Structure formats: C-alpha cells, structure tokens
C-alpha cells in the first residue's frame, strides 16, 4: 500500500513538473519518495521479477545503456532505464516509480541504470 501511495504521488509530481515546464520530472519524484521512505528502491525491487543491470563509468554510460536496452528489447524482454541521465539514487528511484504499474509494482524483466561512479556505494546498498 505504501508503494502505491508513493508511486501515485511520484507520477503526479512528474506530470505537474512537465506540464508547468519545471523540468522533465526525472529527479523530484524519486527525491520525494526517498524522503518519505528511505528504502523505497530496495523495497520496490525486493519482490519484483526485475533483474537490474548497472552501467558505471566515467564515459560511455549512456551509449552502453542504450545498447543493452536495445539488445534486450530485440530479444523480447521488457526493459526500462533512467534515460534522462539522472544517475544518482533519486534519479533511479524516479525511473523506478515511473515504470511501476497502477498497483505500484514493477513487472519489467530488466532495469538498466546508468550510475554515477561516485554514487555506486549508495546505489549498491539499495539494489543487489
């Protein structure tokens, strides 16, 4: 129930942000979800069927993530990623909550996340 509440709030914030042209809604939803529930990302992935692929590095993260996503989709898998380049934990939380279903659950086969190399320890505390 908590995830449904947080994902509904997050999706609403994203729409408002885009509508008011105050950004693309790629970090605020996750920031607010993490403020209200610090283990939001960990809890969402705990019972999800989604496998996570982290792409980490100084250069080439976006290209590598796009190639992986394309390969997986071409092989029939459902995939989402943090395409906006928001590669900190709040951006990952946003991408995650924006890809939940109406019940606040993830159903995708894979999530491909670009991760800032300085934030890997924080992300790995939440995602295995």
C-alpha positions, 0 to 999 in steps of 0.5 A, spaced: 500 500 500 505 504 501 508 503 494 502 505 491 501 511 495 508 513 493 508 511 486 501 515 485 504 521 488 511 520 484 507 520 477 503 526 479 509 530 481 512 528 474 506 530 470 505 537 474 513 538 473 512 537 465 506 540 464 508 547 468 515 546 464 519 545 471 523 540 468 522 533 465 520 530 472 526 525 472 529 527 479 523 530 484 519 524 484 524 519 486 527 525 491 520 525 494 519 518 495 526 517 498 524 522 503 518 519 505 521 512 505 528 511 505 528 504 502 523 505 497 528 502 491 530 496 495 523 495 497 520 496 490 525 491 487 525 486 493 519 482 490 519 484 483 521 479 477 526 485 475 533 483 474 537 490 474 543 491 470 548 497 472 552 501 467 558 505 471 563 509 468 566 515 467 564 515 459 560 511 455 554 510 460 549 512 456 551 509 449 552 502 453 545 503 456 542 504 450 545 498 447 543 493 452 536 496 452 536 495 445 539 488 445 534 486 450 528 489 447 530 485 440 530 479 444 523 480 447 524 482 454 521 488 457 526 493 459 526 500 462 532 505 464 533 512 467 534 515 460 534 522 462 541 521 465 539 522 472 544 517 475 544 518 482 539 514 487 533 519 486 534 519 479 533 511 479 528 511 484 524 516 479 525 511 473 523 506 478 516 509 480 515 511 473 515 504 470 511 501 476 504 499 474 497 502 477 498 497 483 505 500 484 509 494 482 514 493 477 513 487 472 519 489 467 524 483 466 530 488 466 532 495 469 538 498 466 541 504 470 546 508 468 550 510 475 554 515 477 561 512 479 561 516 485 554 514 487 555 506 486 556 505 494 549 508 495 546 505 489 549 498 491 546 498 498 539 499 495 539 494 489 543 487 489 
